[in-house]
Amino acid sequence: VKGVKVAYRLFGVASGIPLLFNQHFRGTMDHWDPLLINSITKSRQVLLFDNYGVGKSGGDVPDSFAAWADVAINLVKALQINQVDVFGFSMGGMVAQMIALNAPEITRRLIIGGSSPSYGEGVVAGPDWPFPMLMNASNAEEAENAFVKTFYTHSETKQKLGREWWARVNKRTEDRSPYLNPEQTARQAGAVGRWFDPEKAAEGSYNRLHELKMPVLVVNGDGDIIVPTENSIVLYRQLQKSNSNAHLHIYPDTGHGFLNEYAEMFAAHIALFLDMERVI
């Protein structure tokens, strides 16, 4: 893609419009929950990839989510795919917004999970501790502790579910993409900072959400502390002003990791949203 190697996997039912996945902070295409992915691929194709500087891809992490979106857009075109449905989770949801805004011709439907619009009225910051915990994890034990503690609420039952999710994600050990090194992690953190920088608001999504006319599903858990659930509601309300086919779903009694805790239910929800002639 523009001279840089981009690693991807395209698999599942070999017909219809592929669902393009955009991953969370520090994650690679090997860090999606296999229970979610395998549930989705029973009925459709999925396209997983590592953006520049991530996992098995070359280059450096770009400094803005608009630039990350360009990588995804150009990958789709390089694969000669005319149209995709786009899903972005967490930081990937910010990228997904920019894919849809900058390439609406290839974006049929959009799903934004556990994410936020860029800086704007009503957008709030979460507590100070989760992001540094994720950013500074330097080995497998620290990474497990960081992701389970921040993706799942802190009851004994929920933490057990988190450990089960982590085991699923890491069950396959061959040919895996590693988590980001400190240099590329810092570059990702810089892109997050830029997204929420008032001085960079013009290059973000908040003031352009009215441009999105395709069906959009905004989804989160009701207790997200990494990207506060309030921001999903702000995103939906901004979309609702000009998009009669914008939808919001909040999963109960869960946090940022709602898509893993409710993996099979969320896969069914995705299928319903993507397959209906008109989403209602």
PyMOL commands that set and color helices and strands:
alter all, ss='L'
color gray80, all
select helices_A, chain A and resi 29-31+34-40+65-78+91-102+130-136+140-151+156-169+182-195+198-203+206-211+229-240+258-261+263-275
alter helices_A, ss='H'
color red, helices_A
select strands_A, chain A and resi 8-12+19-22+45-49+84-89+107-113+216-221+246-251
alter strands_A, ss='S'
color yellow, strands_A
deselect
rebuild
show_as cartoon
